[in-house]
Every structure is written in C-alpha cells, then in structure tokens.
C-alpha cells in the first residue's frame, strides 16, 4: 500500500504529504509502479488469492491512471495548431 500511495502522489491523485498540494511527478509514479510489478513477480506462488487480486487490481488502476496522466500532460505540452 505504501508504494501504491507513492504512485498516487506522483500522479497528482493525492496531495504531497510535505506540502498538502497535489503535484504530478511521473518519474516517482513510474518508480513506485515498477516496484509493485517487481514485487508481484518475486512473490508469485507465495500470495493468497485475495492478495493476488488486490495487487493485480491496484496495478491495473495505477497503470491506467499513469497512461491517462501522461497522455494528458503530453497533449497539454503541444502547441496549438
């Protein structure tokens, strides 16, 4: 849950604990998601079914949010045509 919270802060979906204001840091979000993916890989076969469903659900949600946030930021960075 700690890494999921860190990813949400990096995606701007939760306020930064230090400043209480949301900010987007895709690098922070990507690192947290990558750690969760690594944990999923390394704990394969050692999790209960509920733990696996929870981890898979969290990863799916974070990956969708990451893509949406990244696309939104790249679209905002493009100059108007």
C-alpha positions, -999 to +999 in steps of 0.1 A: +000+000+000+029+023+006+041+021-030+005+025-043+002+057-022+035+069-035+023+063-071-009+082-064+010+112-051+033+111-082+002+110-104-013+141-086-042+120-074-033+125-038-016+155-021+021+155-014+024+148+023+050+176+027+031+204+011-005+190+011-009+201-025-012+177-055+017+177-080+025+154-109+058+136-109+056+108-135+091+096-126+080+090-090+048+073-101+067+051-126+092+040-100+065+030-075+046+011-102+078-007-113+085-017-077+050-031-074+054-050-106+087-064-093+071-075-060+043-092-080+069-111-100+090-121-070+061-132-048+044-153-075+032-185-059+036-171-024+005-150-022-031-159-013-058-155-039-072-123-022-037-108-020-031-115-057-065-100-067-057-069-046-022-065-061-035-070-096-063-045-091-040-019-077-015-023-105-042-021-132-057+011-116-023+027-113-012+018-148-044+032-163-040+064-143-004+067-154-012+064-191-041+089-187-020+114-168+010+110-192-012+115-223-029+145-207+004+161-199+018+155-234-014+169-250-011+200-228+025+205-238+017+205-276+014+240-291-020+248-306-023+241-344 
